[in-house]
């Protein structure tokens, strides 16, 4: 078993149940592959999107939905 980062995937593998041994191995591989760069993303503040912009975008999408197909 090996860890493949999402950016390196070409297609998603089929989902299946892992045995307890496979699950333990997957956790160990994930823990070993977690880098300082990965952790850095969780220590930075994300300013996010202003609520007004989000509401405007949602209202626009709702108007388009209500208007129906063009």
NORMOGI-V978214 format. One record per residue. RES is the residue in one letter. PHI is phi in degrees with one decimal (* if undefined). D_CENTER is the distance of its C-alpha to the mean C-alpha in Angstrom with 2 decimals. Layout:
RES_PHI_D_CENTER + RES_PHI_D_CENTER
//
This chain:
X_*_21.29 + X_-143.2_19.08 + X_-91.2_15.56 + X_-118.2_14.00 + X_-69.1_11.26 + X_-53.8_8.79 + X_-69.3_10.88 + X_-100.6_13.92 + X_-76.8_13.34 + X_-101.7_15.79 + X_-153.7_15.16 + X_-85.0_13.43 + X_-70.3_16.03 + X_-67.7_17.62 + X_-72.6_16.62 + X_-153.2_19.51 + X_-73.6_20.77 + X_-95.9_21.13 + X_-71.0_24.45 + X_-56.5_24.71 + X_-67.8_25.60 + X_-65.1_22.62 + X_-64.3_20.29 + X_-62.3_22.14 + X_-66.1_21.89 + X_-63.6_18.12 + X_-62.2_17.83 + X_-64.6_20.44 + X_-65.7_18.81 + X_-64.0_15.43 + X_-64.0_17.56 + X_-68.9_19.74 + X_-87.9_17.12 + X_-71.7_15.53 + X_-107.2_17.22 + X_-62.1_18.56 + X_-63.6_16.42 + X_-62.3_13.23 + X_-65.8_15.13 + X_-57.7_16.28 + X_-60.1_13.04 + X_-86.4_13.61 + X_-102.2_17.25 + X_-97.0_17.20 + X_-75.8_17.74 + X_-104.5_15.60 + X_-67.9_18.23 + X_73.4_15.99 + X_-112.3_17.65 + X_-58.6_21.17 + X_-56.5_21.65 + X_-61.5_24.41 + X_-65.6_22.30 + X_-64.8_19.72 + X_-63.0_22.68 + X_-61.3_24.41 + X_-66.2_21.58 + X_-65.6_21.33 + X_-65.1_25.13 + X_-63.5_25.32 + X_-63.2_22.98 + X_-65.0_25.13 + X_-61.4_28.31 + X_-64.7_27.19 + X_-64.9_26.34 + X_-66.0_29.69 + X_-72.0_31.56 + X_82.8_30.53 + X_-66.4_30.33 + X_-84.8_32.21
//
